[in-house]
Amino acid sequence: MQQIVTMKDVSLSFGKERVLQNIDMSVQEGEIFGLLGPSGAGKTTLVKIIAGILEANKGDVFVQNKQVPSLQLLRSIGYMAQSDALYHELSAKENLEFFATLYGMRKKKRKKAIKHVAEVVNLTNHLDKEVRHFSGGMKRRLSLAAAIMHTPKMLILDEPTVGIDPLLRQSIWEEFYKLKEQGVTIIVTTHVMDEAEKCDRLALLRNGSVIACDTPEEIKVAKKVSTIEEAFLAYGGEA
Ligand SMILES: Nc1ncnc2c1ncn2[C@@H]1O[C@H](COP(=O)(O)OP(=O)(O)OP(=O)(O)O)[C@@H](O)[C@H]1O
């Protein structure tokens, strides 16, 4: 398998605060890669660097063999931020049209894509509703639809299921598996242990450092424990 993301000795500080330190990590093409860590561990900062939104102070980041940040990469990456970047006064459809325009999609393609992604996230019957009348879960689903509508090769999802009920969370994960089957690489941040178990590989992040990186099974086996939570503690992380 080929590497789609390679990070070499990446560090980032905000002022005096060192938020990421000496990260060496790679993501393989076609896998679901999880970043697990407590609040403030640096997950959002790390995915923003991969997405080209933030630039590291030190080290190199390559996505699809191109050095990040690169304008060329923007169209092959789908990014779903932690807080929904939606226009509340617009309808769901108008929001999707706005994102399609940003991605440079033409009218005919745009129409087809909106229909498709609305079906995927089960919002077809709510497309004409203004987003301010949406529930939290509906907004997350709409954000996900916006992130996948230009069929990116790689999807970066920052806590995509936060505040979402277990049933809907399950259906969103089924969608992730479907995208994976289509060859999409997915990078997902979470602090939910059972979600971490669903990933092909995981990086455990603590205080800006990767303390372990492997399959969930290997991470547990290495510490002779039965849950990721126990493994996290055994590696010296805080739960
Ligand atoms: N723009 C910024 N300026 C200054 N400090 C920042 C900035 N962005 C993040 N930080 C700091 O970097 C650290 C890591 O933040 P980050 O958002 O990456 O963590 P996280 O693991 O995603 O947390 P959470 O799970 O709560 O979202 C925190 O201490 C945070 O205060």
The ligand as an SDF file (V2000), in Angstrom:
LIG
                    3D

 31 33  0  0  0  0  0  0  0  0999 V2000
   -4.8430   29.4340   17.0900 N   0  0  0  0  0  0  0  0  0  0  0  0
   -4.3500   29.0640   18.2670 C   0  0  0  0  0  0  0  0  0  0  0  0
   -3.6550   29.9030   19.0270 N   0  0  0  0  0  0  0  0  0  0  0  0
   -3.1290   29.5320   20.2240 C   0  0  0  0  0  0  0  0  0  0  0  0
   -3.2480   28.2860   20.7290 N   0  0  0  0  0  0  0  0  0  0  0  0
   -3.9570   27.4020   20.0310 C   0  0  0  0  0  0  0  0  0  0  0  0
   -4.5480   27.7230   18.7550 C   0  0  0  0  0  0  0  0  0  0  0  0
   -5.1660   26.6050   18.2740 N   0  0  0  0  0  0  0  0  0  0  0  0
   -4.9800   25.6490   19.2120 C   0  0  0  0  0  0  0  0  0  0  0  0
   -4.2530   26.1080   20.2420 N   0  0  0  0  0  0  0  0  0  0  0  0
   -3.8180   25.3130   21.4140 C   0  0  0  0  0  0  0  0  0  0  0  0
   -3.2360   24.1290   20.9370 O   0  0  0  0  0  0  0  0  0  0  0  0
   -3.5350   23.0300   21.8110 C   0  0  0  0  0  0  0  0  0  0  0  0
   -4.1000   21.8960   20.9870 C   0  0  0  0  0  0  0  0  0  0  0  0
   -5.3520   22.2850   20.4410 O   0  0  0  0  0  0  0  0  0  0  0  0
   -6.1740   21.3590   19.4540 P   0  0  0  0  0  0  0  0  0  0  0  0
   -7.4300   22.1020   19.1090 O   0  0  0  0  0  0  0  0  0  0  0  0
   -5.3030   20.9240   18.3380 O   0  0  0  0  0  0  0  0  0  0  0  0
   -6.5130   20.1210   20.3850 O   0  0  0  0  0  0  0  0  0  0  0  0
   -7.5320   18.9300   20.1830 P   0  0  0  0  0  0  0  0  0  0  0  0
   -6.8110   17.6950   20.5260 O   0  0  0  0  0  0  0  0  0  0  0  0
   -8.1390   19.0130   18.8270 O   0  0  0  0  0  0  0  0  0  0  0  0
   -8.6370   19.2410   21.2870 O   0  0  0  0  0  0  0  0  0  0  0  0
  -10.2360   19.0150   21.2660 P   0  0  0  0  0  0  0  0  0  0  0  0
  -10.4830   17.5470   21.3590 O   0  0  0  0  0  0  0  0  0  0  0  0
  -10.7050   19.7480   22.4870 O   0  0  0  0  0  0  0  0  0  0  0  0
  -10.7310   19.6280   20.0010 O   0  0  0  0  0  0  0  0  0  0  0  0
   -4.4680   23.5830   22.8780 C   0  0  0  0  0  0  0  0  0  0  0  0
   -3.6980   23.8410   24.0320 O   0  0  0  0  0  0  0  0  0  0  0  0
   -4.9790   24.8680   22.2860 C   0  0  0  0  0  0  0  0  0  0  0  0
   -5.2630   25.8060   23.2830 O   0  0  0  0  0  0  0  0  0  0  0  0
  1  2  1  0
  2  3  1  0
  2  7  2  0
  3  4  2  0
  4  5  1  0
  5  6  2  0
  6  7  1  0
  6 10  1  0
  7  8  1  0
  8  9  2  0
  9 10  1  0
 10 11  1  0
 11 12  1  0
 11 30  1  0
 12 13  1  0
 13 14  1  0
 13 28  1  0
 14 15  1  0
 15 16  1  0
 16 17  2  0
 16 18  1  0
 16 19  1  0
 19 20  1  0
 20 21  2  0
 20 22  1  0
 20 23  1  0
 23 24  1  0
 24 25  2  0
 24 26  1  0
 24 27  1  0
 28 29  1  0
 28 30  1  0
 30 31  1  0
M  END
$$$$
